[in-house]
Amino acid sequence: MPENKKKLSKFQKKIHEVIFEADTAHGRAFDLVLIVSIVMSVGVVMLDSVASIRETWGNWLYAAEWFFTILFSIEYLLRIYSIGNPFLYMKSFFGIIDFLAILPTYLSLMFPAGRYFMIIRILRVLRIFRVLKLVQYVSEAKLLIAALKTSRTKITVFVFTVLTLVVVFGSVMYLVEGAENGFTSIPRSIYWAIVTLTTVGYGDISPNTSMGQFIAAIIMIFGYAIIAVPTGIVTAEMIEAGKKQVSTQACSHCASEGHDYDAQHCKFCGSKL
């Protein structure tokens, strides 16, 4: 059980219910408004990157950018305010994303316009991080993340197997084709094997001998199988993870999610839900 828990007031609990929960009408409405705001703010960033649009609507886009920045700043502060341990939220993945979503606009105030204008533009590109905030409102994304975590050992073994294959095939092609056919080194031959195995096929290097073409055909066939293997691994884990349904309830102390519907306490910090 965590120590020194901060007891939330009724107002803080209400804010927490609206911002972090999706099981209530107010929570669903908040999520909908936030998702629309995120999409619109990313649209503003994209439009601002088009020179012709920026020249005509630059002032309006700048005003819209500050509107969304202030809106997300208020949301970020309310999230901190409605959590028993704000630091746990601030250092979490979505806490960092929320902070990065508003930081660049404020950073731009520290730079003069003039010759540093391009630097400001580069900083403003970071606002695309806002789109990552959409992930926390899509339950299927959590299911995918859980499936990837469960299958990481199998995928790791699979990746090492693929790396072994491309090293072997690359080395063989270096011996078969040689420098006169573009396979000037083993690393370059391994590059060709990766391009061929993944069915990308740039065509900058290609085998000219009959044996080399035969080996290339084998690699291409392997390529189709290799694409199917990780898909099957993740799909199987997704089906298994889908059987373990969890609620959208977030802990009022640490903001963690992924609790069972009948859970009485947070599985991460032990606080009462």
Backbone as a ProteinNet text record, in pm:
[ID]
protein_1_A
[PRIMARY]
MPENKKKLSKFQKKIHEVIFEADTAHGRAFDLVLIVSIVMSVGVVMLDSVASIRETWGNWLYAAEWFFTILFSIEYLLRIYSIGNPFLYMKSFFGIIDFLAILPTYLSLMFPAGRYFMIIRILRVLRIFRVLKLVQYVSEAKLLIAALKTSRTKITVFVFTVLTLVVVFGSVMYLVEGAENGFTSIPRSIYWAIVTLTTVGYGDISPNTSMGQFIAAIIMIFGYAIIAVPTGIVTAEMIEAGKKQVSTQACSHCASEGHDYDAQHCKFCGSKL
[TERTIARY]
84.3	0	88	53.9	136.1	124.5	226.3	227.7	197.3	150.6	124.9	32.6	-78.3	-174.9	-244.2	-262.9	-332.3	-481	-561	-705.3	-762.9	-838.8	-894.8	-1026.2	-1049.8	-1176.1	-1284.1	-1409.5	-1519	-1502.1	-1455.1	-1433.8	-1324.9	-1216	-1107	-1153.5	-1235.7	-1287.6	-1377.7	-1456.2	-1544.5	-1464.2	-1360.6	-1273.7	-1206.2	-1159	-1094.4	-1191	-1315	-1415.8	-1441.9	-1446	-1473.6	-1354.8	-1232.8	-1113.9	-1060	-1057	-991.2	-1085.4	-1213.5	-1306.9	-1381.7	-1418.7	-1495.5	-1626.9	-1658.8	-1780	-1900.7	-1878.9	-1988.1	-2018.7	-2137.8	-2177.4	-2083.4	-2048.2	-1956.7	-1817.8	-1774.9	-1643.1	-1637.2	-1743	-1747.3	-1753.8	-1829.8	-1839.1	-1703.6	-1632.5	-1500.4	-1404.3	-1405.3	-1317.3	-1346.9	-1475.1	-1513.4	-1463.5	-1483.8	-1437.9	-1285.9	-1217.2	-1071	-1017.3	-1078.8	-1035.1	-1052.9	-1167.3	-1192.9	-1091.2	-1060	-962.7	-823.6	-786.6	-655.3	-644.2	-749	-748.4	-741.2	-817	-816.7	-682	-619.3	-490	-381.4	-385.6	-290.4	-316.3	-442.9	-476.3	-420.3	-424.2	-367.8	-218.4	-148.8	-3.9	25.4	-54.4	-33.2	-58.4	-166.3	-196.9	-89.7	-37.5	64.4	194.3	214.1	336.4	328.7	208.8	191.2	212.5	314.4	354	240.3	170	63.8	-49.2	-84.6	-190.6	-141.7	-15.8	38.9	44.6	76.8	83.9	-52.7	-159	-294.1	-361.4	-345.8	-417	-322.5	-201.5	-101.6	-147.2	-208.7	-252.5	-361.2	-454.7	-561.6	-506.3	-412.6	-352.5	-273.4	-205.8	-129.2	-222.3	-334.9	-432.3	-492.8	-522.5	-578.5	-478.3	-350	-246.6	-241.4	-249.4	-247.1	-374	-486.1	-610.9	-598.4	-548.8	-535.7	-427.6	-321	-215.9	-269.4	-345.8	-404.7	-504.6	-584.5	-682.9	-615.5	-509.3	-439.1	-358.7	-316.6	-246.7	-341.5	-464.8	-565.3	-595.8	-607.8	-634.7	-521	-396.6	-279.6	-277.2	-305.5	-306.4	-419.4	-536	-647.8	-617.1	-545.8	-506.4	-413.9	-319.1	-227.6	-304.8	-399.7	-476.3	-565.3	-614.9	-712.4	-650.2	-518	-447.6	-386.6	-398.1	-342.4	-191.7	-124.3	20.8	51.6	54.2	73	201.1	307.3	435.8	426.1	343.7	328	267	172	112.2	211.8	283.3	374.4	487.4	530.9	641.4	592.4	458.6	403.6	414.2	391.5	402.5	309.9	181.5	86.2	106.6	158.9	191.3	300.1	401.6	510	457.5	370	312.4	228.9	148.4	67.2	155	269.3	360.1	426.4	470.9	533.6	436	306	206	193.7	225.5	209.3	342.4	451.9	582.4	632.3	628.6	689.6	634.8	504.6	447.3	506.3	522.5	581.7	731.1	798.8	941	963.2	866.5	882.2	886.2	831.4	833.7	973.8	1059.6	1194.9	1288.7	1243.1	1327.2	1275.5	1362.8	1317.6	1278.1	1197.7	1151.5	1271.1	1296.7	1412.9	1480.6	1608	1687.8	1660.9	1596.6	1565.9	1428.1	1365.2	1229.4	1221.3	1320.4	1318.4	1333.3	1411.2	1426.1	1292.6	1217.1	1084.9	995.2	1004	921.7	954.7	1083.3	1123	1066.4	1071.8	1017	866.7	799.8	654.1	611.1	702.5	670.9	645.2	706.6	689	543.5	462.5	322.3	246	306	243	228.5	306.2	293.7	150.8	73.1	-64.5	-144.3	-109.8	-186.6	-169.7	-56.8	-35.3	-130.8	-185.9	-282.6	-409.6	-432.1	-551.1	-545	-423.7	-407.4	-476	-472.6	-527.5	-679.3	-743	-888.2	-935	-844.5	-880.8	-849.9	-952.8	-932.3	-856.6	-876	-806	-655.4	-613.4	-469.8	-409.8	-483.5	-435.7	-427.3	-522.9	-523.1	-401.1	-368.4	-252	-122.6	-113.5	5.8	25.2	-84.4	-76.1	-30.8	-82.3	-44	103.9	153.2	294.3	385.9	344	424.8	433.1	319.1	315.4	398.2	398.3	466.3	608.3	661.3	792.7	904.9	894	998	998.9	880.2	870.1	917.7	879.8	920.6	1070.8	1130	1275.3	1348.5	1303.2	1363.1	1347.2	1230.7	1203.9	1297.6	1316.3	1403.9	1547.8	1596.9	1733.1	1746.7	1640.3	1641.8	1652.8	1577.3	1581.6	1719.6	1776.7	1910.5	2013.3	2000	2091.3	2077.5	1953.3	1929	1990.3	1971.4	2022.9	2175.5	2236.7	2383.6	2432.7	2365.2	2404	2382.3	2263.2	2233.1	2322.5	2348.8	2435.5	2576.9	2627.6	2762.8	2771.7	2667.3	2665.8	2661.5	2579	2568.8	2698	2769.9	2900	2996.6	2992.2	3080.2	3034.6	2903.4	2849.9	2860.3	2820.2	2813.9	2945.8	3002.7	3128.9	3113.5	3225.2	3225.4	3186.7	3215.9	3184.6	3035.1	2951.6	2806.2	2741.5	2823.5	2769.8	2776.4	2807.4	2817.5	2961.5	2995.4	3135.2	3184.7	3094.2	3133	3020	3052.2	2948.9	2839.8	2876.2	2769.2	2675	2731.3	2646.6	2560	2613.7	2537.2	2426.2	2455.8	2353.2	2241.4	2278.5	2178.1	2085.6	2143.9	2062.8	1971	2022.5	1942.4	1824.5	1846.1	1736.8	1630.4	1674.2	1580.9	1500.3	1565.6	1497.4	1406.4	1454.6	1377.2	1249.8	1256.3	1138.8	1050.2	1083.7	1007.7	1000	1095.8	1098.6	1148.1	1264.5	1315.7	1347.4	1445.5	1484.8	1539.7	1613	1668.5	1803.7	1861	1993.4	2102.9	2079.3	2170.7	2087.1	2135.1	2060.6	2158.5	2128.5	2217.8	2213.5	2328.3	2337.3	2366.9	2415.6	2446.4	2322.8	2322	2208.4	2196.5	2307.8	2305.4	2255.9	2303	2259.9	2110.7	2058	1914.4	1833.1	1887.7	1819.7	1811.3	1922.3	1924.3	1827.7	1825.1	1734.3	1588.6	1555.1	1418	1381.1	1476.2	1450.9	1426.3	1508.2	1493.7	1357.6	1313.2	1182.5	1069.1	1078.7	976.3	978.1	1100.5	1112.9	1049.1	1061.1	1009.8	861.7	782.6	638	607.2	682	660.8	699.6	805.7	853.6	753.4	684.3	582.4	466.8	433.3	317.7	344.2	467.7	498.3	468.7	527.6	498.9	351.9	286	142.3	65	99.6	32.8	59.5	183.7	219.4	137.6	135.5	63.6	-86.9	-139.8	-283.2	-326.4	-247.7	-280.4	-280.7	-184.6	-178.3	-291.8	-333.2	-444.5	-574.1	-593.2	-713	-714.3	-596.8	-587.5	-607.9	-548.3	-562.2	-704.5	-774.8	-912.2	-1006.1	-967.2	-1050.7	-1043.7	-940.1	-922.1	-969	-1098.3	-1155.6	-1126	-1091.9	-1066.8	-1151.9	-1172.5	-1254.4	-1169.8	-1236.4	-1165.1	-1134.5	-1161.5	-1142.4	-994.8	-963.1	-825.7	-812	-699.7	-674.3	-662.4	-729.2	-726.1	-595.1	-511.6	-383.5	-267.5	-261.9	-148.3	-188.7	-320.2	-373.1	-353.6	-317.8	-298.7	-433.5	-436	-556.9	-533.8	-633.9	-620.4	-667.4	-764.4	-815.8	-932.9	-951.5	-1065.9	-1193.8	-1306.1	-1432.9	-1470.8	-1432	-1467.3	-1356.1	-1254	-1141	-1184.4	-1137.4	-1166.3	-1047.9	-927.8	-805.8	-720.5	-637.8	-547.4	-441.5	-418.3	-319	-175.8	-160.9	-26.4	20.1	-74	-33.6	-113.1	-220	-296.1	-404.1	-419.9	-522.7	-661.5	-758.4	-896.8	-953.4	-1018.3	-1075	-1213
-119.2	0	124.3	226	345.1	426.8	501.6	584.8	728.7	807.3	948.8	976.1	906.1	928.8	1062.9	1133.8	1261.5	1236.7	1283.1	1265.6	1373.2	1330.8	1424.9	1481.8	1607.9	1671.4	1624.9	1656.9	1618.4	1680	1805	1873.1	1804.1	1764.5	1694.5	1559.1	1488.9	1359.4	1375.1	1482	1506	1533.9	1615.5	1644	1515.7	1434.8	1308.2	1217.9	1212.1	1128.2	1172.4	1304.2	1357.1	1338.8	1365.8	1365.2	1224.2	1141.3	1012	895.7	910.6	800.7	815.9	702.5	705.6	629.5	589.3	512	599.8	728.7	820	907.3	969.4	1057.2	1176.4	1235.7	1350.6	1309.6	1191.1	1143.6	1119.9	1059	1035.7	1166.9	1263.3	1394.1	1465	1455.5	1517.5	1454.7	1321.9	1251.8	1293	1305	1342.8	1482.8	1577	1714.1	1718.6	1640.8	1640.7	1580.5	1471	1408.6	1503.3	1570.8	1667.4	1781.3	1827.6	1935.8	1893.3	1769.3	1718.5	1712	1657.3	1645.7	1783.9	1879.2	2014.6	2082.6	2061.8	2124.7	2069.4	1937.5	1877.8	1930.7	1950.8	2009.3	2149.4	2226.7	2362.7	2357.9	2263.7	2249.7	2213	2121.1	2079	2193.5	2269.2	2382.4	2490.3	2507.8	2610	2576.1	2448.5	2407.9	2433.3	2467.1	2498.9	2648.4	2685.8	2826.9	2915	2872	2954.6	2978.8	2876.9	2892.2	2979.9	2961.8	3040.2	3188.1	3220.8	3360.8	3429	3352.8	3410.6	3405.8	3294.2	3272.2	3261.6	3310.9	3296.2	3347.2	3465.6	3523.7	3438.9	3389.8	3306.5	3173.7	3116.3	2990.2	3009	3124.5	3154.2	3167.7	3235.8	3251	3116.5	3033.3	2900.8	2816.1	2829.5	2752.9	2789.1	2917.3	2959.6	2917.9	2917.9	2872.2	2726.7	2641.3	2499.6	2478.4	2558.2	2545.2	2576.9	2684.3	2721.5	2615.5	2564.8	2461.2	2336.3	2290.6	2170.6	2196.9	2321.5	2356	2344.4	2393.8	2383.2	2236.2	2157.6	2014.7	1947.8	1980.3	1921.7	1956.6	2082.9	2126.7	2060.7	2043.1	1977.1	1830	1765.6	1626.3	1616.3	1708.9	1710.3	1738.4	1831.2	1871.9	1759.9	1674.7	1573.4	1437.5	1431.9	1307.4	1315.6	1206.6	1204.1	1219.5	1159.3	1171.7	1224.7	1357.5	1416.9	1372.7	1344.7	1309.3	1180.1	1084.7	958.2	980.4	1071.6	1104.2	1179.9	1276.2	1360.2	1279.9	1171.9	1093.2	972.9	955.6	846.7	880.8	780.4	802.1	913.2	904.9	1004.9	1138.9	1137.7	1263.4	1338.5	1265.7	1326.6	1376.1	1295.3	1335.8	1461.9	1468.7	1587	1710.2	1692.1	1805.2	1848.5	1749.4	1782	1849.3	1823.8	1880.6	2031.5	2081.4	2224.7	2299.4	2227.3	2291.1	2375.6	2327.2	2403.4	2544	2562.6	2696.3	2794.6	2750.9	2839.1	2860.6	2756.3	2771	2873.6	2881.9	2975.1	3120.2	3148.2	3284.6	3326.7	3230.5	3259.9	3295.6	3276.7	3303.4	3426.2	3516.8	3629.5	3580.6	3657	3615.9	3610.6	3710.5	3726.5	3600.4	3586.8	3476.8	3345.9	3351.5	3228.8	3173.9	3235	3195.6	3048.8	2999.1	2860	2765.3	2806.6	2723.9	2709.1	2820.5	2817	2721.1	2725.2	2634.9	2489.1	2459.1	2322.1	2280.9	2371.9	2341.8	2317.5	2391.1	2379.3	2244.6	2180.5	2048.3	1948.5	1971.7	1880.8	1873.7	1970.1	1968.3	1852.3	1785.1	1665.4	1558.6	1571.5	1476.9	1471.8	1574.7	1575.8	1458.1	1415.7	1306.3	1178.2	1165.1	1046.9	1041.5	1157.6	1159.6	1085.4	1067.6	994.5	848.4	796.4	653.5	614.6	704.1	667.2	660.6	701	695	584.9	499.7	389.7	259.5	186.7	64.5	-40.4	-43.9	-141.5	-119.2	4.8	33.3	-32	-29.8	-93.6	-244.9	-297.9	-441.5	-478.1	-393.9	-418.3	-410	-310.2	-295	-416.7	-464.5	-583.2	-704.8	-718.8	-832.2	-824.8	-705.3	-687.7	-719.2	-677.2	-705.9	-856.2	-923.8	-1068.1	-1146.2	-1098.8	-1172.8	-1124.7	-1037.1	-979	-1083.1	-1188.4	-1292.3	-1367.1	-1403.8	-1476.2	-1389	-1262.7	-1171.6	-1150.7	-1142.4	-1125.9	-1243.8	-1365.2	-1485.5	-1481.9	-1440.5	-1432.6	-1333.5	-1216.4	-1113.3	-1163.8	-1231.5	-1285.7	-1393.2	-1468.9	-1568.9	-1502.5	-1396.4	-1322.6	-1261.3	-1204.1	-1145.8	-1251.5	-1369.7	-1479.6	-1516.3	-1523.5	-1558.6	-1457	-1327.3	-1226.1	-1224.4	-1255.4	-1262.9	-1380.3	-1494.2	-1613.3	-1590	-1545.3	-1522.2	-1414.3	-1309.8	-1202.9	-1252	-1333.3	-1386.8	-1480.5	-1561.9	-1653.2	-1574.5	-1470.8	-1390.7	-1316.2	-1278.5	-1212.7	-1308.3	-1436.1	-1535.4	-1572.1	-1581.1	-1624.5	-1514.8	-1393.1	-1283.8	-1207.9	-1170.5	-1099.2	-950.5	-879.5	-734.1	-691.2	-774.7	-735.6	-722.3	-780.6	-771.3	-680.3	-600.8	-503.7	-546.9	-672.3	-722.1	-704	-578.6	-541.3	-578.2	-605.8	-642.7	-722.4	-786.5	-862.8	-771.3	-656	-566.3	-521.7	-491	-450.3	-567.5	-686.9	-805.7	-833.5	-807.1	-822.4	-720.7	-598.4	-496.6	-547.3	-606.9	-661.6	-772.2	-857.6	-966.9	-914.2	-807.3	-747.6	-689.7	-617.4	-557.2	-665	-774.5	-883.2	-962.2	-992.1	-1072	-1000.8	-869.1	-791.9	-756	-809.7	-787.7	-641	-560.4	-419	-406.8	-467.7	-473.3	-340.4	-267.6	-139.3	-155.2	-262	-284.3	-220.8	-155.8	-93.5	-198.9	-318.1	-430.9	-551.6	-626.4	-745.9	-852.8	-979.5	-1088.8	-1109.9	-1144.5	-1165.6	-1310.9	-1388.6	-1529	-1616.3	-1733	-1825.1	-1870	-1900.6	-1943.1	-1830.7	-1708.9	-1594.1	-1569.1	-1582.2	-1563.1	-1673	-1793.7	-1904.4	-1877.1	-1830.7	-1798	-1683.1	-1585.6	-1471.5	-1517.3	-1612.7	-1664.9	-1731.7	-1806	-1870.3	-1765.6	-1659.4	-1552.3	-1484.3	-1463.7	-1400.1	-1484.4	-1616	-1705.7	-1701.4	-1699.9	-1687.1	-1556.9	-1454.2	-1322.8	-1323.5	-1392.7	-1399	-1470.3	-1574.9	-1647.6	-1562.4	-1485	-1402.1	-1292.5	-1241.2	-1139.6	-1198.4	-1323.5	-1385.6	-1425.3	-1461.6	-1513.8	-1413.4	-1289.6	-1196.8	-1158	-1152.7	-1121.5	-1228.1	-1356	-1465.4	-1462.8	-1430.5	-1426.4	-1320.1	-1197.5	-1087.3	-1112.5	-1168.2	-1195.5	-1294.2	-1399.2	-1498.3	-1436.2	-1349.6	-1284.5	-1183.9	-1119.7	-1025	-1097.1	-1214.2	-1293.3	-1332.3	-1371.1	-1411.1	-1291.6	-1176.3	-1056.4	-1003.8	-1026.1	-979.3	-1048.9	-1166.3	-1239.8	-1178.2	-1099.2	-1036.9	-891.5	-870.2	-737.9	-657.2	-531.1	-442.3	-317.9	-248.3	-127.5	-7.6	105.8	229.7	311.1	255.2	328.3	354.6	480.1	519.4	543.6	504.4	523.2	671.9	715.1	856.8	897.1	797.7	827.3	831.2	731.1	723.4	734.4	742.9	759.1	636.8	522.3	400.1	341.8	277	215	65.1	-5	-147.3	-234.6	-185.7	-263	-351.1	-462.5	-548.8	-477.6	-520.1	-455.9	-472	-583.2	-605.9	-567.1	-496.1	-457.7	-353.5	-369.4	-275.9	-184.9	-231.4	-154.5	-153.3	-49.4	-34.3	-143	-209.8	-315.7	-262.4	-130.5	-71.6	-4.2	63.9	134.7	90.9	13.8	-36.4	55.8	173.6	267.3	214.2	255.5	213	282.4	204.3	261.1	320.7
0	0	0	-76.3	-81.9	44.9	74.2	193.1	154.2	257.9	239.4	121.3	119.7	13	32.5	-73.2	-69	-87.3	7.1	-0.6	-90.8	-190.7	-287.3	-236.6	-267.6	-234.1	-330.5	-301.5	-390.3	-528.2	-530.1	-657.9	-739.1	-674.1	-742.3	-793.6	-711.8	-755.2	-877.6	-879.7	-993	-1119.4	-1106.9	-1221.7	-1270.1	-1175.3	-1211	-1285.7	-1239.6	-1304	-1447.1	-1470.1	-1603.8	-1697.1	-1647	-1732.4	-1756.4	-1653	-1663.6	-1691.2	-1661	-1680.4	-1811.9	-1871.9	-1996.7	-1982.5	-1859.5	-1836	-1806.6	-1784.9	-1754.5	-1875.1	-1873.8	-1985	-1996	-1879	-1881	-1929.4	-1889.5	-1933.2	-2082.4	-2137.7	-2282.6	-2359.1	-2306.2	-2372.6	-2371.5	-2257.8	-2248	-2347.1	-2354.7	-2448.3	-2592.1	-2626	-2762.1	-2796.1	-2704.1	-2726.9	-2739.3	-2655.3	-2657.2	-2786.5	-2832.1	-2956.9	-3074.3	-3080.8	-3188	-3182	-3060.2	-3043.9	-3088.5	-3055.7	-3096.1	-3248.1	-3312.1	-3458.3	-3522.2	-3468.9	-3524.6	-3504.8	-3387.9	-3362.1	-3453.7	-3479.7	-3573.1	-3713.3	-3747.9	-3877.4	-3892.2	-3783.5	-3786.9	-3814.4	-3749	-3770.8	-3915.8	-3971.2	-4110.2	-4207.6	-4185.8	-4273.6	-4263.1	-4142.7	-4122	-4192.7	-4226.5	-4296.3	-4446	-4497.5	-4640	-4658.9	-4734.6	-4747.8	-4798	-4901.5	-4960.1	-4860.3	-4782.5	-4681.9	-4567.5	-4528.4	-4417.7	-4452.3	-4576.7	-4617.6	-4610	-4640.3	-4642.2	-4505.2	-4436.9	-4312	-4192.7	-4206.4	-4100.3	-3964.6	-3960.9	-3833.8	-3767.2	-3849.8	-3795.9	-3744	-3817.5	-3773.3	-3644.2	-3634.7	-3513.1	-3392.7	-3414.4	-3306.7	-3267	-3367.5	-3340.3	-3263.5	-3299.9	-3231	-3083	-3052.2	-2912.7	-2839.6	-2909.3	-2848.6	-2803.8	-2893.7	-2860.1	-2753.8	-2758.9	-2658.6	-2519.5	-2508.7	-2379.6	-2334.5	-2430.1	-2398.1	-2341.9	-2409.1	-2363.4	-2235.8	-2217	-2092.8	-1973.7	-1991.7	-1886	-1856.1	-1963.5	-1946.3	-1869.4	-1904.6	-1839.1	-1690.3	-1657.6	-1518.1	-1440	-1503.5	-1437.6	-1410	-1501.4	-1478.7	-1357.1	-1348.2	-1233	-1104.1	-1111.7	-994.4	-941.2	-1032.1	-991.6	-959.3	-945.7	-915.4	-775.9	-700.1	-565.5	-564.3	-661.5	-674.8	-814.5	-833.6	-966.7	-1036.6	-957.9	-1017.7	-1096.9	-1049.6	-1120.9	-1258.7	-1266.3	-1396.1	-1484.2	-1427.7	-1505.4	-1569.1	-1503.8	-1558.5	-1639.4	-1647.2	-1727.1	-1875.8	-1962.1	-2106.7	-2153.6	-2116.2	-2161.9	-2093.2	-1972.1	-1906.2	-1981.1	-2027.6	-2105.3	-2240.1	-2304.5	-2432	-2415.9	-2308.7	-2282.9	-2265.4	-2198.6	-2176.2	-2306.8	-2387.1	-2515.1	-2610.9	-2593.5	-2681.8	-2665.5	-2547.1	-2522.4	-2514.1	-2493.8	-2471.6	-2588	-2714.3	-2824.2	-2842.9	-2823.7	-2842	-2742.5	-2617.7	-2516.9	-2542.9	-2592.9	-2625.2	-2734.8	-2828	-2939.6	-2893	-2774.7	-2722.3	-2679.5	-2656.5	-2610.4	-2725	-2848.3	-2964.4	-3039.3	-3079.4	-3162	-3300.1	-3370.7	-3504.5	-3599.3	-3674.8	-3762.2	-3809	-3784	-3837.5	-3765.9	-3650.2	-3577.9	-3613.6	-3714.1	-3750.4	-3788	-3863.1	-3905.8	-3786.6	-3686	-3566.8	-3496	-3490.6	-3429	-3504.9	-3639.2	-3719.6	-3688.8	-3669.8	-3638.7	-3503.7	-3405.3	-3274	-3280.5	-3367.8	-3376.2	-3435.6	-3507.8	-3562.2	-3449.9	-3332.4	-3219.4	-3174.2	-3215.5	-3174.1	-3235.8	-3332.9	-3389	-3281	-3169.4	-3058.6	-3005.9	-3032	-2983.6	-3036.6	-3158.1	-3216.5	-3135.2	-3062.2	-2980	-2862.1	-2823	-2714	-2750.9	-2881.7	-2924.6	-2883.1	-2867.3	-2838	-2708.5	-2608.3	-2478.6	-2479.4	-2589.6	-2597.4	-2691.3	-2733.6	-2822	-2750.3	-2709.9	-2632.4	-2712	-2844.6	-2927.8	-2924.2	-2905.6	-2897.4	-2774	-2663.5	-2541.1	-2560.5	-2634.9	-2663.6	-2746.8	-2845.3	-2930.3	-2850.6	-2762.6	-2680	-2590	-2531.8	-2445.2	-2523.9	-2647.2	-2731.7	-2769.7	-2799.8	-2836.6	-2718.2	-2599.2	-2480.5	-2454	-2470	-2443.8	-2544.9	-2670.7	-2777.7	-2803.1	-2717	-2744.7	-2747.9	-2664.7	-2665.4	-2797.6	-2846.1	-2972.3	-3088.1	-3085	-3192.3	-3189.8	-3069.1	-3057	-3119.1	-3088.6	-3148.3	-3299.7	-3345.2	-3489.2	-3557.4	-3495	-3553	-3563.4	-3459	-3462.8	-3570.3	-3591.7	-3698.8	-3834.7	-3853.1	-3980	-4001.5	-3895.5	-3906.3	-3944.6	-3887.7	-3922.4	-4069.1	-4118	-4257.7	-4353.9	-4324.2	-4417.3	-4416.8	-4302.6	-4298.2	-4381.6	-4367	-4443.8	-4593.3	-4631.2	-4772.6	-4832.8	-4755	-4803.9	-4829.6	-4737.6	-4753.4	-4873.7	-4891.9	-5006.8	-5138.2	-5143.7	-5266.1	-5296.2	-5191.5	-5212.4	-5280	-5241	-5301.8	-5442.8	-5463.5	-5593.1	-5698.1	-5663.2	-5761.7	-5773.5	-5659.1	-5661.8	-5690.8	-5682.6	-5699.3	-5839.4	-5941.2	-6079.8	-6105	-6018.7	-6033.6	-5929.4	-5862	-5766.4	-5622.3	-5594.7	-5457.8	-5410.8	-5382.1	-5357	-5218.2	-5125.7	-4989.2	-4925.1	-4813.7	-4743	-4685.9	-4624.7	-4577.2	-4688.6	-4806.4	-4919.3	-4966	-4961.2	-4998.4	-4897.1	-4768.4	-4665.1	-4687.1	-4726.1	-4758.9	-4869.3	-4973.2	-5083.3	-5031.5	-4942.1	-4888.2	-4808	-4731.7	-4654	-4745.8	-4848.7	-4944.7	-5016	-5051.2	-5122.4	-5030.1	-4908.5	-4814	-4769.8	-4759.5	-4719.2	-4837.5	-4956.1	-5081.5	-5120.9	-5078	-5117.9	-5261.8	-5289.2	-5425.8	-5489.5	-5436.3	-5494.4	-5635.8	-5659.3	-5792.1	-5815.4	-5712.2	-5729.6	-5741.2	-5682.9	-5698.7	-5738	-5833.9	-5875.2	-5922.6	-5897.2	-5939.5	-6090.6	-6147.3	-6292.2	-6328.4	-6233.6	-6261.4	-6235.9	-6296.7	-6279	-6134.2	-6072	-5932.5	-5842.4	-5868.3	-5789.1	-5802.9	-5923	-5945.5	-5877.6	-5874	-5806.4	-5656.1	-5598.7	-5455.8	-5427.6	-5518.4	-5502	-5500.4	-5585.9	-5590.7	-5458.4	-5400.3	-5271	-5162.6	-5164.3	-5065.2	-5079.6	-5203.5	-5225.6	-5168.7	-5187.4	-5132.6	-4980	-4921.8	-4777.1	-4729.6	-4811.7	-4774.9	-4743.4	-4824.3	-4801	-4669.8	-4640.2	-4514.7	-4394.9	-4410.7	-4300.8	-4267.1	-4367.6	-4342.3	-4261.1	-4286.9	-4222.4	-4077.7	-4045.5	-3911.7	-3799.8	-3802	-3691.4	-3684.1	-3801.1	-3801.4	-3725.2	-3748.8	-3678.9	-3530.4	-3491.7	-3349.3	-3277.1	-3332.9	-3268.7	-3269	-3378.8	-3387	-3279.9	-3259.5	-3157.1	-3018.1	-2992.2	-2861.5	-2844.8	-2954.2	-2947	-2912.5	-2970.4	-2940.4	-2792.9	-2742.5	-2602.1	-2509.7	-2549.2	-2466.7	-2468.7	-2580.3	-2592.1	-2496.1	-2449.3	-2354.3	-2215.2	-2192	-2060.6	-2067.6	-2058.5	-2067.9	-1941.3	-1959.5	-1846	-1860.5	-1749.1	-1751.1	-1788.7	-1807.9	-1841.4	-1716.8	-1600.5	-1475.9	-1450.9	-1412.8	-1382	-1232.9	-1178.7	-1036	-1004.2	-898	-861	-794.8	-762.3	-696.9	-795.3	-886.1	-979	-1125	-1154.4	-1290.7	-1378	-1318.7	-1397.3	-1438	-1555	-1605.8	-1623.7	-1680.6	-1706.5	-1593.3	-1513.6	-1401.4	-1444.8	-1373.5	-1398.9	-1356	-1413.6	-1382.1	-1235.2	-1171.8	-1032.7	-935.3	-984.5	-899.2	-796.1	-674.1	-565.5	-536.6	-572.8	-547.3	-673.7	-684.7	-799.2	-794.8	-907.1	-913.1	-914.5	-932	-943.1	-813.1	-745.1	-621.9	-500.3	-518.4	-405.8	-354	-415.8	-369	-399.8	-320.4	-340.2	-462.9	-549.3	-671.9	-645.9
[MASK]
+++++++++++++++++++++++++++++++++++++++++++++++++++++++++++++++++++++++++++++++++++++++++++++++++++++++++++++++++++++++++++++++++++++++++++++++++++++++++++++++++++++++++++++++++++++++++++++++++++++++++++++++++++++++++++++++++++++++++++++++++++++++++++++++++++++++++++++++++

